[in-house]
C-alpha cells in the first residue's frame, strides 16, 4: 500500500498544480461570453453603424465619414437640432442604456415618440431581436461621456451650435 501511495503522490501533485494553474488562468482571462451573445453584440455594432445611430449620437461621426474611434461612439452630442419643436440634443445612449434593462429598452423603443429629428418610428419598426442586439452592444461599450444638454422649448436660445430646420411650409389652400 505504501508503494501505491508513493507512486500516486506525484500524479496527485501534478493534478493539483494543473487545477491551480487553470483556475488562475480562468480568473485572469475572465469568463468568456457565449457565442450567441458575442454574435448579438456584433449585430448591435453593425446596426449602430448602418442605422445611422452614430450620425447624431456620436460627435463628429458624419463629418469624419464614420472614421471615429469606437470608444467615442454613442456618447451624445452638444450640437442641437432646432426647429418649430424647440432644440433637441442627441442623448448619450451609453449613459441612458446603462440604466435600462433590455426589456425596458425594448418597451421604450417600441412606444416612445421622440422630438425631431430622432426617427422614433424606425425604432418602433425594428425587430425585437435587433433592439436587443443594440442594447447588448451599447452595454458592451460601457458608460462613457456626459449627459447631453436638456431639451429647450421653442423660443429659448441655445448656448452652443445648432442645426436649424426651417418651419414647414403652410399647407396650400385649394381654390374653390
C-alpha positions in Angstrom: 0.0 0.0 0.0 2.8 2.4 0.8 4.4 1.8 -2.6 1.0 2.6 -4.2 0.8 5.9 -2.3 4.4 6.8 -3.3 3.5 6.3 -7.0 0.2 8.2 -6.7 1.6 11.2 -4.9 3.4 12.7 -7.9 0.3 12.3 -10.0 -1.9 13.9 -7.3 0.6 16.8 -7.0 0.7 17.3 -10.8 -3.2 17.3 -10.8 -3.2 19.9 -8.0 -0.7 22.1 -9.9 -2.8 21.8 -13.1 -6.0 22.7 -11.3 -4.4 25.7 -9.6 -2.9 26.9 -12.9 -6.2 26.5 -14.8 -8.1 28.3 -12.0 -5.6 31.2 -12.1 -5.8 31.4 -15.9 -9.6 31.5 -15.8 -9.6 34.2 -13.1 -7.1 36.3 -15.1 -8.9 35.8 -18.5 -12.3 36.3 -17.0 -15.4 34.5 -18.1 -16.0 34.3 -21.8 -19.2 35.3 -23.4 -21.3 32.6 -25.0 -21.1 32.6 -28.8 -24.7 33.7 -29.2 -24.1 36.8 -27.0 -21.0 37.7 -29.0 -22.9 37.4 -32.2 -25.7 39.6 -30.8 -23.1 42.3 -29.7 -21.6 42.2 -33.2 -25.1 42.5 -34.7 -25.7 45.6 -32.5 -22.4 47.1 -33.6 -23.5 46.6 -37.3 -26.9 48.1 -36.6 -25.5 51.1 -34.8 -23.3 51.7 -37.9 -25.8 51.2 -40.7 -29.0 52.5 -39.0 -27.5 56.0 -38.6 -27.3 56.0 -34.8 -23.8 57.3 -34.9 -24.7 60.1 -37.3 -26.3 62.1 -34.5 -25.3 60.3 -31.2 -21.5 60.3 -31.9 -19.8 63.7 -32.0 -18.2 64.4 -35.4 -19.1 61.0 -36.9 -20.9 62.1 -40.0 -18.4 64.9 -40.8 -15.5 62.4 -40.4 -17.1 59.9 -42.7 -17.5 57.4 -39.9 -13.8 57.4 -39.0 -14.3 58.0 -35.3 -12.8 55.7 -32.7 -15.4 53.3 -31.4 -14.5 54.4 -27.8 -16.4 57.7 -28.6 -19.4 56.0 -30.2 -22.9 56.9 -28.9 -21.8 59.3 -26.3 -24.3 62.0 -27.3 -23.6 65.4 -28.8 -23.7 69.1 -27.8 -24.8 70.2 -31.3 -28.5 70.9 -31.0 -31.2 70.3 -33.6 -33.5 73.3 -33.7 -36.9 73.7 -35.3 -40.5 74.5 -34.5 -40.4 71.9 -31.7 -37.6 73.7 -29.9 -34.0 72.4 -29.6 -33.2 68.8 -29.0 -29.9 67.1 -28.4 -28.8 63.6 -29.3 -28.7 61.7 -26.0 -25.7 59.8 -24.6 -27.0 56.3 -25.3 -24.2 54.8 -23.3 -25.4 56.5 -20.1 -29.1 56.1 -20.9 -29.0 52.4 -21.8 -26.6 51.6 -18.8 -29.7 52.5 -16.6 -32.2 50.4 -18.6 -32.7 46.6 -18.7 -33.0 45.0 -22.1 -36.8 44.6 -21.6 -37.2 48.3 -20.5 -35.2 49.3 -23.7 -37.4 47.2 -26.0 -40.6 48.6 -24.4 -39.3 52.2 -24.6 -38.1 51.8 -28.2 -41.4 50.3 -29.3 -43.6 53.0 -27.6 -41.6 56.3 -27.3 -42.3 59.2 -29.7 -39.3 61.5 -29.5 -39.0 65.0 -30.8 -37.4 65.6 -34.3 -35.1 64.8 -35.8 -35.0 61.4 -33.9 -36.6 58.8 -36.2 -38.5 57.1 -33.4 -40.7 55.3 -36.0 -37.5 53.4 -37.1 -37.0 52.1 -33.6 -40.7 51.2 -33.4 -40.4 49.2 -36.6 -37.2 47.4 -35.7 -37.3 43.7 -34.9 -37.2 43.0 -31.2 -34.0 40.9 -31.7 -32.3 43.9 -33.4 -33.4 46.2 -30.5 -31.9 43.6 -28.0 -28.7 43.4 -30.1 -28.4 47.2 -30.0 -28.9 47.2 -26.2 -26.3 44.5 -25.7 -23.8 46.4 -27.9 -24.2 49.7 -26.1 -24.0 48.0 -22.7 -20.9 46.2 -24.0 -19.3 49.6 -24.8 -19.9 50.6 -21.2 -20.9 54.0 -19.8 -18.8 57.0 -21.0 -19.0 60.7 -21.5 -21.5 63.1 -20.0 -25.2 63.6 -20.4 -26.4 65.6 -23.4 -27.8 69.1 -22.8 -31.5 69.2 -21.9 -34.3 70.0 -24.4 -35.0 73.7 -24.9 -38.6 74.7 -25.7 -39.3 76.9 -28.8 -38.0 80.4 -28.5 -35.4 79.6 -25.9 -31.9 80.3 -27.2 -29.3 77.5 -27.3 -25.9 78.2 -25.8 -24.0 76.1 -28.4 -24.1 75.3 -32.1 -27.4 74.2 -33.6 -28.5 72.8 -36.9 -31.6 74.7 -37.8 -34.6 73.2 -39.5 -36.9 75.6 -41.3 -40.6 75.6 -40.4 -42.5 73.5 -42.9 -44.5 75.5 -45.5 -48.1 76.2 -44.7 -50.5 73.8 -46.5 -51.8 75.2 -49.8 -55.4 76.0 -49.9 -57.3 74.7 -52.8 -59.2 77.2 -55.0 -62.9 76.6 -54.8 
